Amino acid sequence: MKASQRLLVKKSVNPANFNKDGLEKTLSAFSLTMMGVGAIVGSGIFITPGIIAAKYAGPAAMLSFVIAAVVCSLAALCYAEFSSTIPLAGSAYTYVYTVFGEFLAWILGWSLISEYLFAVSSVAVSWSSYFQNLMSGFGLKLPTFLTAAAGTAGVSGAGFNLIAFVVVLAVSLLLVGGLQESTRVNSIMVIVKILVIVLFIGVAIFFVKPANYHPFMPHGVSGLVKGASLAFYAYIGFDAVSTASEEVKNPKRNMPIGIVGSLVVASILYVAMAAVLVGVVHYSKLNVGDPVAYALAVIHQNWAAGIVSLGAVVGMTTVLIVMLYGGTRLLFAISRDGLLPKVFRTVSPHTKVPVKSTWIFGIIASVFAAVIPLDKIAELVNIGTLFAFAMVSIGVVFLRRHETLQQINSSFKVPFYPVLPVVSFLACVYLMLNLRAFTWHMFGIWLVIGIVIYFAYSYRHSRIRAGLRAKESKS
């Protein structure tokens, strides 16, 4: 076999083995939907609608979220077909391994590691900030050098964000206790978060002034589209749901429901929040750090501001749970294929959870959150996600041609095939090309590190390649 063929060797998927020797199946469609909403709806719902309205779309911010949801749903539909056809841990990494081969799968898996790792770290830093605001309301305040990373504005010398460090470890402890317990806590928190959002909408809607909706699109269609580009990133996170496919009861039915359902619920919440927010306060005044709290102050409903802050903290906690979970299952899947050390695939006989993988991932993320400034650790999240979206979208075309998998009676098929997958692929590539040059440079460095690891370790330890070598030696 040629070297190029060895690099692109594909993972053999046997549908008869989908329920054997894997993780325990405990998740329902409801649990998946709550995971998706937990990942998508974080603190951003209290911030991004105001920023989009003030800087780009004006009162049409609600339409920016609709456009972003439509674009994101294209990739979501592609994920739904893959996850219901190949119900294995690893999400996009496993799908690409099956249809494109090992090397591309490793590149994508390594990119997704950056998405989950830096997403957890950046959300933990934001969680720390909101938590400190809550504590300051009770007159409690930690020293600055224990709440901000070195290099953060206003912080001189070494810094260590103790709160961000601790919250990641606390979530890791929750996850190693068992998936069923973790999803139960996540579901409760998601419901609390939704209730807080509904509370704001229910209170603020009585103070809406129709005059604030004029002009509806002050910056024209271009402003609407720019707003949609920013809103798109508010939706990323639903892909973490697909990492759970191996632990789902009846994945052919529940995976599409969980992925699409979470996106629908999140879209309704974002659109409703944006519509009410710009109706209460003129869009030109919403370019503030906390537009929701500002709106409550404008209508003299300060009593609800503390509840909203609590909702933001709860919202970010659910994001931490789901993204940390997604990262550990990704490491589990890559390790099971031999591309990472076996410590990452060790599953506890009691909780059926990859405990060592969870702690390793959690400790690294907690250290990053504690010592690296937020603006630096957030750079790699978007490009890694879009890369995964693009590969999964175009991968559906090859999935339909797969000799083994094309015979599977999947309960979900992407509509308007092959037009929709191709459009989704092009949309993701277009958004990637519009990212900052600095982001591409960081992404390139991350990929170089990944390629070095692949040829230094993964290539030689690949289980699939080991099987090929055994066959060749016999022949």
Secondary structure, 3 states (H helix, E strand, C coil): CCHHHHHCCCCCCCHHHCCCCCCCCCECHHHHHHHHHHHHCCHHHHCHHHHHHHHHHHHHHHHHHHHHHHHHHHHHHHHHHHHHHCCCCCCHHHHHHHHCCHHHHHHHHHHHHHHHHHHHHHHHHHHHHHHHHHHHCCCCCCCHHHCCCCCCCCCCCCCCCHHHHHHHHHHHHHHHCCHHHHHHHHHHHHHHHHHHHHHHHHHHHHHCCHHHHCCCCCCHHHHHHHHHHHHHHHHCCCHHHHCCHHHECCHHHHHHHHHHHHHHHHHHHHHHHHHHHHHHCCHHHCCCCCHHHHHHHHCCCHHHHHHHHHHHHHHHHHHHHHHHHHHHHHHHHHHHCCCCCHHHHCCCCCCCCCHHHHHHHHHHHHHHHHHCCHHHHCHHHHHHHHHHHHHHHHHHHHHCCCCCHHHCCCCCCCCCCCHHHHHHHHHHHHHHHCCCHHHHHHHHHHHHHHHHHHHHHHHHHCHHHHHHHHHHHHC
